[in-house]
Structures are given as C-alpha cells and as structure tokens.
Amino acid sequence: MAEQKVAPLKAVQVEALAVMKIIKHCSQTFPTTATGSLVGMDVNNVLQVTNTFPFPTVELPSDSSHHDSNASSNFAAAAPRTKANVSYQTEMIKAFREVNVDANNVGWYTSANMGNFVNANTIENQFFYQKEMNERTVALVHDVSRSSQGSLSLRAFRLSPAFMTQYKEGKFTTESLQKSNLSYKDILVELPLTIHNSHLLSSFLHQLPSKPLTDELAMPINLSGLKKDPNLPQHPLYPNLDSLDLSIDPFLEKTCDLMLDSIETHHTELNNHQYYQRQLAREQVKITAWQTKRKAENAARVAAKQAPLPEDEWTRLFKLPLEPSRLEGMLNSRQVEQYARQVDGFSASVTGKMFAVKGNLLPGDSQ
C-alpha cells in the first residue's frame, strides 16, 4: 500500500488570548530573549494555536565570569531544546489534557529585537521540533521593538524541506550546496498568519465605549455638526489620523546600523573562505609537485628493473585544510535580507506620505 502524502501547512491561526500571552511574556523579559511553547491543533492544513506557556528562565551563576551581556539571552534562546524544558513541556501538556484543553504541541515562540532572529539558536530550535517525519510545527517570532510603536509584528516560520535534508546531513560545503542547489533564500518558509477572535469578543470590542469628553464643547459650524451627538464617544476601533504622521520611523536608523554590522560579518566570513581557498591551493601545488617527482623516480626505478614506490603516500605526508561550514554565512545573508526588507517597509510608508504632501513641502514645484 502506497504511503499517503501529507499536505503541507497553508496558514497559521493564532487565538487572541495566545497573542496577548506572547506579547506579555516577551515584553516583560525584554531585552532578554523570551521563549515558550505553543499548543493547538491542525485543522484542514491550518495550524490553529489556541494557547501558550513560557519556558522557565535559567538563573545564571553569580560568578563574574558569567556576567556576559549575551549569556542570559543565549541560555534563554536555547531553552526550547534543553532536556529540563522538554520534560516541563510534557508535564504541562498532560495538565492541559486533564482540564480538556488542546494538548497538542504545535511549535514554539521567541522574541526578537529589530528583526534579529535569523541565527543558529532559531535554526536549531526549529529543527528540534521539526525533525520528526511530518512534524507540523511552526516558530512564531514576536518583534518587541517593532510592536512597541503600535504595529504588531508576529510572524510564523518553518524550515524548508531542502534545508531540513541538508541540516540532517550536517554538510554545508561548497560542493554539497552546489549539488542541492540550496541558497540562503531556502532556509526559512514564512506562513501567512491571522489572529482569530470569537464573534462575541469582536462585538464587545466594537461596542466598548471610550472616555466621555470633559472639555467644553465648541459650537457646531454647519448643519452636519448639529446632527452629530458630541456626547456620544467613539469606539476604540474608529479610524484615527495617527497613521498620517510624517515623521521618519525611529527604527530606520537603527535597522540600517544593524544591517551594516551584518554586512561586515558577511565580509569576515568571505575572507575566511578565501583564506581556506589559498591554503588549499598551496597544499595542492605541493601535492602535484610531489606526485610529479614520485612518477619520475618510479620511471627511473622501472628502467633499472626495480620495484616502483607507491604513489599514494601523499595522503600521509600532506594534510589538506578542512573547509569551514558555509551555514553561518548563509544565516548571515538571510539576516541581511531581513534587514533590507525592514528598511524597505519603513521607508515605503514615509515615501508615500512625502509624495502626497510634496506640493506643500516644495511650493515651487507645485502645479
């Protein structure tokens, strides 16, 4: 009987309660990385996340040698795949099952700062969840810095099948990457994400009144003003004019700085690979010279009716340098692409607003 293929995930749907838990946890631990587990179910190839719970924090020793600024973040980022947290996650899912709550693990979540989440910890964590056959799990990334400006940043990612196969083999050499045709664009696959509210909660949000006016009311200037009741407050979901602000996004400059740092890291990785190529070329020249000399010696020994010497002794005499892994370079390239997309998103909205008010900013060019 042929094995039935499982259709890939199409989208991710997160309940509003789970989103609020993720936002609260990530905001409380910022700037330290926050991680947690996701529970839910798969319905018609749509992964529904209905609840979350955070992983316990790791207390670092009080020694001065452990007071590195990035040590706590590194420990927290690696929390999803530690043995203690795996056992903790299993116990929590058992408790959810006892109270008749969705008890299927569907992935994990992590916090990010300025979109800086494409790193080895993220890849290893997602690989840990996704390494089983047809394991339908996702990684939710919540950008705390971006969300602090009123625009929620919550994205869902999975590792691509091609990258999963390459990561299992553990070979990220130039030859293996050329054979698999794998590039940095094939590392992560983003899934569309929607936030789900019950109809009762949506109706409540639309009817939730704001604070009544306390200032003195102005006289209406036209007939339409008489028809509008000023004492009737507008609900919170009423459109506002804050989105028309012409100020430059404050995170644009910081994102550009982070992108420049990633580009410098990329050049460092490139220089390391070029150094490996130079070392390899030197050793190959030495091996070629030795083989030529050995062939000449064997030709002379054959002419003298002597036994020829073995020509494979170069494997013991010369040691070829090991090629460094290209994984770090691929992750850094993917991070540079992420920063470039953020800069494009930051500048696109401001550019559109500036173009709309160009006539007011440059009166001489208005027609």
LONU-742845 format. One record per residue (C-alpha): residue number from 1; residue in one letter; chain; x, y, z. Coordinates in steps of 0.25 Angstrom, whole numbers. Example, Ala and Ser with C-alpha at 12.3 -4.5 7.8 and 13.67 -1.06 7.14 Angstrom:
<recs>
+-----+---------+--------+-------+-------+-------+
: num : residuo : cadena :    xx :    yy :    zz :
+-----+---------+--------+-------+-------+-------+
:   1 :       A :      A :    49 :   -18 :    31 :
:   2 :       S :      A :    55 :    -4 :    29 :
+-----+---------+--------+-------+-------+-------+
</recs>
This chain:
<recs>
+-----+---------+--------+-------+-------+-------+
: num : residuo : cadena :    xx :    yy :    zz :
+-----+---------+--------+-------+-------+-------+
:   1 :       M :      A :     0 :     0 :     0 :
:   2 :       A :      A :     6 :    13 :    -4 :
:   3 :       E :      A :     9 :    23 :     7 :
:   4 :       Q :      A :    -1 :    35 :     7 :
:   5 :       K :      A :     6 :    48 :     6 :
:   6 :       V :      A :     2 :    59 :    16 :
:   7 :       A :      A :    -1 :    72 :    10 :
:   8 :       P :      A :     8 :    84 :    15 :
:   9 :       L :      A :     2 :    95 :    24 :
:  10 :       K :      A :    -5 :   106 :    18 :
:  11 :       A :      A :    -6 :   116 :    29 :
:  12 :       V :      A :    -5 :   119 :    44 :
:  13 :       Q :      A :   -17 :   124 :    52 :
:  14 :       V :      A :   -14 :   129 :    66 :
:  15 :       E :      A :   -24 :   132 :    76 :
:  16 :       A :      A :   -25 :   146 :    82 :
:  17 :       L :      A :   -22 :   140 :    96 :
:  18 :       A :      A :    -9 :   133 :    92 :
:  19 :       V :      A :    -5 :   146 :    85 :
:  20 :       M :      A :    -7 :   154 :    98 :
:  21 :       K :      A :     1 :   144 :   106 :
:  22 :       I :      A :    13 :   144 :    96 :
:  23 :       I :      A :    13 :   159 :    96 :
:  24 :       K :      A :    13 :   160 :   111 :
:  25 :       H :      A :    24 :   150 :   113 :
:  26 :       C :      A :    33 :   156 :   102 :
:  27 :       S :      A :    31 :   170 :   108 :
:  28 :       Q :      A :    34 :   166 :   122 :
:  29 :       T :      A :    47 :   159 :   118 :
:  30 :       F :      A :    52 :   169 :   108 :
:  31 :       P :      A :    63 :   171 :   104 :
:  32 :       T :      A :    66 :   157 :   108 :
:  33 :       T :      A :    61 :   146 :    98 :
:  34 :       A :      A :    47 :   140 :   103 :
:  35 :       T :      A :    43 :   126 :    98 :
:  36 :       G :      A :    31 :   118 :   100 :
:  37 :       S :      A :    23 :   106 :    95 :
:  38 :       L :      A :    10 :   106 :    86 :
:  39 :       V :      A :    -1 :    97 :    87 :
:  40 :       G :      A :   -13 :    95 :    78 :
:  41 :       M :      A :   -17 :    86 :    66 :
:  42 :       D :      A :   -16 :    85 :    51 :
:  43 :       V :      A :   -30 :    87 :    44 :
:  44 :       N :      A :   -30 :    85 :    29 :
:  45 :       N :      A :   -15 :    89 :    28 :
:  46 :       V :      A :   -17 :   101 :    36 :
:  47 :       L :      A :    -9 :   101 :    49 :
:  48 :       Q :      A :   -18 :   107 :    60 :
:  49 :       V :      A :   -10 :   112 :    72 :
:  50 :       T :      A :   -20 :   113 :    84 :
:  51 :       N :      A :   -11 :   114 :    96 :
:  52 :       T :      A :     3 :   116 :   100 :
:  53 :       F :      A :    12 :   115 :   113 :
:  54 :       P :      A :    26 :   121 :   115 :
:  55 :       F :      A :    38 :   113 :   118 :
:  56 :       P :      A :    45 :   114 :   131 :
:  57 :       T :      A :    56 :   124 :   132 :
:  58 :       V :      A :    70 :   120 :   134 :
:  59 :       E :      A :    77 :   126 :   146 :
:  60 :       L :      A :    92 :   128 :   143 :
:  61 :       P :      A :   103 :   127 :   154 :
:  62 :       S :      A :   107 :   139 :   161 :
:  63 :       D :      A :   121 :   137 :   157 :
:  64 :       S :      A :   127 :   149 :   150 :
:  65 :       S :      A :   131 :   140 :   138 :
:  66 :       H :      A :   116 :   138 :   135 :
:  67 :       H :      A :   112 :   153 :   135 :
:  68 :       D :      A :   113 :   153 :   120 :
:  69 :       S :      A :   103 :   163 :   114 :
:  70 :       N :      A :    99 :   152 :   103 :
:  71 :       A :      A :   100 :   140 :   113 :
:  72 :       S :      A :    86 :   141 :   118 :
:  73 :       S :      A :    80 :   143 :   104 :
:  74 :       N :      A :    88 :   131 :    99 :
:  75 :       F :      A :    83 :   122 :   110 :
:  76 :       A :      A :    68 :   126 :   108 :
:  77 :       A :      A :    69 :   125 :    93 :
:  78 :       A :      A :    74 :   110 :    95 :
:  79 :       A :      A :    63 :   107 :   105 :
:  80 :       P :      A :    53 :   100 :    96 :
:  81 :       R :      A :    62 :    88 :    93 :
:  82 :       T :      A :    68 :    86 :   107 :
:  83 :       K :      A :    65 :    73 :   114 :
:  84 :       A :      A :    59 :    80 :   126 :
:  85 :       N :      A :    49 :    89 :   118 :
:  86 :       V :      A :    45 :    77 :   109 :
:  87 :       S :      A :    41 :    69 :   122 :
:  88 :       Y :      A :    34 :    82 :   127 :
:  89 :       Q :      A :    27 :    83 :   113 :
:  90 :       T :      A :    22 :    69 :   114 :
:  91 :       E :      A :    16 :    71 :   128 :
:  92 :       M :      A :     9 :    84 :   124 :
:  93 :       I :      A :     3 :    77 :   112 :
:  94 :       K :      A :    -2 :    66 :   122 :
:  95 :       A :      A :    -8 :    76 :   131 :
:  96 :       F :      A :   -15 :    83 :   119 :
:  97 :       R :      A :   -21 :    69 :   115 :
:  98 :       E :      A :   -27 :    67 :   129 :
:  99 :       V :      A :   -35 :    80 :   128 :
: 100 :       N :      A :   -39 :    77 :   114 :
: 101 :       V :      A :   -31 :    88 :   107 :
: 102 :       D :      A :   -24 :    86 :    94 :
: 103 :       A :      A :   -12 :    77 :    97 :
: 104 :       N :      A :    -4 :    76 :    84 :
: 105 :       N :      A :     9 :    83 :    83 :
: 106 :       V :      A :    10 :    91 :    70 :
: 107 :       G :      A :    23 :    99 :    72 :
: 108 :       W :      A :    29 :   109 :    80 :
: 109 :       Y :      A :    31 :   124 :    80 :
: 110 :       T :      A :    42 :   134 :    82 :
: 111 :       S :      A :    44 :   149 :    84 :
: 112 :       A :      A :    53 :   157 :    74 :
: 113 :       N :      A :    59 :   171 :    75 :
: 114 :       M :      A :    59 :   179 :    62 :
: 115 :       G :      A :    57 :   167 :    54 :
: 116 :       N :      A :    69 :   160 :    58 :
: 117 :       F :      A :    65 :   146 :    59 :
: 118 :       V :      A :    72 :   138 :    48 :
: 119 :       N :      A :    82 :   131 :    56 :
: 120 :       A :      A :    88 :   117 :    60 :
: 121 :       N :      A :    78 :   116 :    72 :
: 122 :       T :      A :    66 :   119 :    64 :
: 123 :       I :      A :    70 :   108 :    54 :
: 124 :       E :      A :    74 :    98 :    64 :
: 125 :       N :      A :    61 :   100 :    72 :
: 126 :       Q :      A :    52 :    99 :    60 :
: 127 :       F :      A :    60 :    87 :    55 :
: 128 :       F :      A :    58 :    80 :    68 :
: 129 :       Y :      A :    43 :    82 :    67 :
: 130 :       Q :      A :    42 :    79 :    52 :
: 131 :       K :      A :    52 :    67 :    51 :
: 132 :       E :      A :    41 :    56 :    52 :
: 133 :       M :      A :    34 :    51 :    40 :
: 134 :       N :      A :    23 :    60 :    36 :
: 135 :       E :      A :    24 :    68 :    49 :
: 136 :       R :      A :    15 :    80 :    47 :
: 137 :       T :      A :    21 :    91 :    56 :
: 138 :       V :      A :    24 :   105 :    54 :
: 139 :       A :      A :    32 :   116 :    60 :
: 140 :       L :      A :    25 :   129 :    64 :
: 141 :       V :      A :    34 :   141 :    64 :
: 142 :       H :      A :    30 :   154 :    72 :
: 143 :       D :      A :    38 :   166 :    70 :
: 144 :       V :      A :    37 :   174 :    82 :
: 145 :       S :      A :    43 :   187 :    77 :
: 146 :       R :      A :    35 :   188 :    65 :
: 147 :       S :      A :    22 :   185 :    73 :
: 148 :       S :      A :    25 :   196 :    83 :
: 149 :       Q :      A :    21 :   206 :    72 :
: 150 :       G :      A :     7 :   201 :    71 :
: 151 :       S :      A :     9 :   192 :    59 :
: 152 :       L :      A :     8 :   177 :    64 :
: 153 :       S :      A :    20 :   169 :    58 :
: 154 :       L :      A :    16 :   154 :    59 :
: 155 :       R :      A :    21 :   144 :    48 :
: 156 :       A :      A :    21 :   129 :    46 :
: 157 :       F :      A :    33 :   121 :    40 :
: 158 :       R :      A :    37 :   107 :    37 :
: 159 :       L :      A :    49 :   101 :    31 :
: 160 :       S :      A :    49 :    97 :    17 :
: 161 :       P :      A :    49 :    83 :    13 :
: 162 :       A :      A :    62 :    85 :     5 :
: 163 :       F :      A :    69 :    91 :    17 :
: 164 :       M :      A :    64 :    80 :    27 :
: 165 :       T :      A :    70 :    70 :    18 :
: 166 :       Q :      A :    83 :    77 :    17 :
: 167 :       Y :      A :    83 :    80 :    32 :
: 168 :       K :      A :    81 :    66 :    35 :
: 169 :       E :      A :    94 :    62 :    27 :
: 170 :       G :      A :   102 :    73 :    34 :
: 171 :       K :      A :   109 :    77 :    21 :
: 172 :       F :      A :   110 :    91 :    17 :
: 173 :       T :      A :   122 :    91 :     8 :
: 174 :       T :      A :   122 :    98 :    -6 :
: 175 :       E :      A :   121 :    84 :   -13 :
: 176 :       S :      A :   109 :    80 :    -5 :
: 177 :       L :      A :   102 :    93 :    -7 :
: 178 :       Q :      A :   104 :    93 :   -22 :
: 179 :       K :      A :    98 :    79 :   -23 :
: 180 :       S :      A :    86 :    82 :   -14 :
: 181 :       N :      A :    84 :    96 :   -21 :
: 182 :       L :      A :    82 :   102 :    -7 :
: 183 :       S :      A :    83 :   117 :    -4 :
: 184 :       Y :      A :    80 :   126 :     7 :
: 185 :       K :      A :    66 :   129 :     2 :
: 186 :       D :      A :    63 :   114 :     4 :
: 187 :       I :      A :    65 :   114 :    19 :
: 188 :       L :      A :    52 :   119 :    25 :
: 189 :       V :      A :    38 :   118 :    19 :
: 190 :       E :      A :    28 :   128 :    24 :
: 191 :       L :      A :    14 :   124 :    26 :
: 192 :       P :      A :     2 :   134 :    26 :
: 193 :       L :      A :    -3 :   137 :    40 :
: 194 :       T :      A :   -16 :   142 :    45 :
: 195 :       I :      A :   -21 :   146 :    58 :
: 196 :       H :      A :   -35 :   140 :    62 :
: 197 :       N :      A :   -45 :   145 :    71 :
: 198 :       S :      A :   -59 :   140 :    75 :
: 199 :       H :      A :   -71 :   147 :    70 :
: 200 :       L :      A :   -75 :   151 :    84 :
: 201 :       L :      A :   -61 :   157 :    87 :
: 202 :       S :      A :   -62 :   165 :    73 :
: 203 :       S :      A :   -76 :   170 :    77 :
: 204 :       F :      A :   -71 :   174 :    90 :
: 205 :       L :      A :   -59 :   182 :    85 :
: 206 :       H :      A :   -67 :   189 :    75 :
: 207 :       Q :      A :   -77 :   194 :    86 :
: 208 :       L :      A :   -67 :   197 :    96 :
: 209 :       P :      A :   -68 :   212 :    99 :
: 210 :       S :      A :   -57 :   222 :   101 :
: 211 :       K :      A :   -56 :   232 :   112 :
: 212 :       P :      A :   -66 :   243 :   111 :
: 213 :       L :      A :   -62 :   257 :   107 :
: 214 :       T :      A :   -58 :   266 :   118 :
: 215 :       D :      A :   -54 :   279 :   111 :
: 216 :       E :      A :   -64 :   290 :   107 :
: 217 :       L :      A :   -72 :   287 :    95 :
: 218 :       A :      A :   -70 :   296 :    83 :
: 219 :       M :      A :   -81 :   302 :    75 :
: 220 :       P :      A :   -85 :   294 :    62 :
: 221 :       I :      A :   -80 :   301 :    49 :
: 222 :       N :      A :   -90 :   294 :    40 :
: 223 :       L :      A :  -103 :   286 :    39 :
: 224 :       S :      A :   -96 :   273 :    39 :
: 225 :       G :      A :   -89 :   277 :    53 :
: 226 :       L :      A :  -103 :   278 :    59 :
: 227 :       K :      A :  -107 :   264 :    55 :
: 228 :       K :      A :   -95 :   258 :    62 :
: 229 :       D :      A :   -96 :   256 :    77 :
: 230 :       P :      A :   -83 :   261 :    83 :
: 231 :       N :      A :   -86 :   253 :    96 :
: 232 :       L :      A :   -86 :   240 :    88 :
: 233 :       P :      A :   -72 :   235 :    90 :
: 234 :       Q :      A :   -65 :   228 :    78 :
: 235 :       H :      A :   -62 :   213 :    80 :
: 236 :       P :      A :   -47 :   209 :    80 :
: 237 :       L :      A :   -47 :   203 :    66 :
: 238 :       Y :      A :   -51 :   216 :    60 :
: 239 :       P :      A :   -41 :   221 :    50 :
: 240 :       N :      A :   -31 :   232 :    54 :
: 241 :       L :      A :   -21 :   241 :    48 :
: 242 :       D :      A :    -9 :   236 :    55 :
: 243 :       S :      A :    -5 :   228 :    42 :
: 244 :       L :      A :    -3 :   240 :    34 :
: 245 :       D :      A :     9 :   245 :    43 :
: 246 :       L :      A :    20 :   250 :    34 :
: 247 :       S :      A :    31 :   247 :    44 :
: 248 :       I :      A :    42 :   237 :    40 :
: 249 :       D :      A :    41 :   224 :    47 :
: 250 :       P :      A :    51 :   224 :    59 :
: 251 :       F :      A :    55 :   210 :    56 :
: 252 :       L :      A :    60 :   212 :    42 :
: 253 :       E :      A :    74 :   218 :    46 :
: 254 :       K :      A :    76 :   206 :    56 :
: 255 :       T :      A :    72 :   196 :    45 :
: 256 :       C :      A :    82 :   202 :    36 :
: 257 :       D :      A :    93 :   201 :    46 :
: 258 :       L :      A :    90 :   186 :    49 :
: 259 :       M :      A :    90 :   183 :    34 :
: 260 :       L :      A :   103 :   189 :    33 :
: 261 :       D :      A :   108 :   181 :    44 :
: 262 :       S :      A :   103 :   168 :    37 :
: 263 :       I :      A :   109 :   172 :    24 :
: 264 :       E :      A :   123 :   174 :    31 :
: 265 :       T :      A :   121 :   160 :    37 :
: 266 :       H :      A :   118 :   155 :    23 :
: 267 :       H :      A :   131 :   160 :    18 :
: 268 :       T :      A :   138 :   154 :    30 :
: 269 :       E :      A :   132 :   140 :    26 :
: 270 :       L :      A :   136 :   143 :    12 :
: 271 :       N :      A :   150 :   146 :    16 :
: 272 :       N :      A :   151 :   133 :    24 :
: 273 :       H :      A :   147 :   125 :    12 :
: 274 :       Q :      A :   156 :   132 :     3 :
: 275 :       Y :      A :   168 :   129 :    13 :
: 276 :       Y :      A :   163 :   114 :    12 :
: 277 :       Q :      A :   164 :   114 :    -3 :
: 278 :       R :      A :   178 :   120 :    -3 :
: 279 :       Q :      A :   183 :   109 :     7 :
: 280 :       L :      A :   176 :    98 :    -1 :
: 281 :       A :      A :   183 :   103 :   -14 :
: 282 :       R :      A :   197 :   103 :    -7 :
: 283 :       E :      A :   195 :    89 :    -2 :
: 284 :       Q :      A :   190 :    84 :   -16 :
: 285 :       V :      A :   202 :    91 :   -22 :
: 286 :       K :      A :   211 :    83 :   -12 :
: 287 :       I :      A :   204 :    70 :   -15 :
: 288 :       T :      A :   205 :    72 :   -30 :
: 289 :       A :      A :   220 :    74 :   -29 :
: 290 :       W :      A :   222 :    62 :   -20 :
: 291 :       Q :      A :   214 :    53 :   -30 :
: 292 :       T :      A :   222 :    58 :   -42 :
: 293 :       K :      A :   235 :    55 :   -34 :
: 294 :       R :      A :   230 :    41 :   -30 :
: 295 :       K :      A :   226 :    38 :   -44 :
: 296 :       A :      A :   240 :    42 :   -49 :
: 297 :       E :      A :   246 :    33 :   -38 :
: 298 :       N :      A :   237 :    21 :   -42 :
: 299 :       A :      A :   241 :    23 :   -57 :
: 300 :       A :      A :   256 :    22 :   -53 :
: 301 :       R :      A :   253 :    10 :   -44 :
: 302 :       V :      A :   246 :     3 :   -55 :
: 303 :       A :      A :   257 :     5 :   -64 :
: 304 :       A :      A :   267 :     0 :   -54 :
: 305 :       K :      A :   257 :   -12 :   -52 :
: 306 :       Q :      A :   254 :    -9 :   -38 :
: 307 :       A :      A :   240 :    -9 :   -31 :
: 308 :       P :      A :   233 :     5 :   -32 :
: 309 :       L :      A :   230 :    12 :   -20 :
: 310 :       P :      A :   215 :    15 :   -16 :
: 311 :       E :      A :   209 :    27 :   -22 :
: 312 :       D :      A :   198 :    29 :   -11 :
: 313 :       E :      A :   208 :    33 :     1 :
: 314 :       W :      A :   204 :    47 :    -1 :
: 315 :       T :      A :   191 :    45 :     7 :
: 316 :       R :      A :   200 :    43 :    19 :
: 317 :       L :      A :   211 :    53 :    16 :
: 318 :       F :      A :   201 :    65 :    13 :
: 319 :       K :      A :   189 :    69 :    21 :
: 320 :       L :      A :   178 :    77 :    13 :
: 321 :       P :      A :   171 :    88 :    21 :
: 322 :       L :      A :   157 :    86 :    25 :
: 323 :       E :      A :   146 :    95 :    18 :
: 324 :       P :      A :   139 :   103 :    28 :
: 325 :       S :      A :   124 :   102 :    29 :
: 326 :       R :      A :   116 :   111 :    20 :
: 327 :       L :      A :   104 :   111 :    29 :
: 328 :       E :      A :   108 :   123 :    37 :
: 329 :       G :      A :   110 :   131 :    24 :
: 330 :       M :      A :    96 :   126 :    19 :
: 331 :       L :      A :    89 :   130 :    32 :
: 332 :       N :      A :    96 :   144 :    32 :
: 333 :       S :      A :    92 :   146 :    17 :
: 334 :       R :      A :    77 :   143 :    21 :
: 335 :       Q :      A :    78 :   153 :    33 :
: 336 :       V :      A :    83 :   164 :    23 :
: 337 :       E :      A :    71 :   161 :    14 :
: 338 :       Q :      A :    62 :   162 :    26 :
: 339 :       Y :      A :    68 :   176 :    30 :
: 340 :       A :      A :    67 :   180 :    16 :
: 341 :       R :      A :    52 :   177 :    16 :
: 342 :       Q :      A :    50 :   184 :    28 :
: 343 :       V :      A :    57 :   197 :    23 :
: 344 :       D :      A :    48 :   195 :    10 :
: 345 :       G :      A :    36 :   194 :    19 :
: 346 :       F :      A :    40 :   206 :    28 :
: 347 :       S :      A :    43 :   215 :    16 :
: 348 :       A :      A :    32 :   211 :     7 :
: 349 :       S :      A :    21 :   217 :    16 :
: 350 :       V :      A :    29 :   230 :    19 :
: 351 :       T :      A :    32 :   232 :     4 :
: 352 :       G :      A :    17 :   230 :     0 :
: 353 :       K :      A :    13 :   241 :    11 :
: 354 :       M :      A :    24 :   250 :     6 :
: 355 :       F :      A :    20 :   249 :    -9 :
: 356 :       A :      A :     5 :   252 :    -5 :
: 357 :       V :      A :     9 :   265 :     2 :
: 358 :       K :      A :    20 :   269 :    -8 :
: 359 :       G :      A :    13 :   281 :   -12 :
: 360 :       N :      A :    13 :   287 :     2 :
: 361 :       L :      A :    27 :   283 :     5 :
: 362 :       L :      A :    32 :   289 :    -8 :
: 363 :       P :      A :    23 :   300 :   -13 :
: 364 :       G :      A :    32 :   304 :   -25 :
: 365 :       D :      A :    29 :   290 :   -31 :
: 366 :       S :      A :    14 :   290 :   -29 :
: 367 :       Q :      A :     6 :   292 :   -42 :
+-----+---------+--------+-------+-------+-------+
</recs>
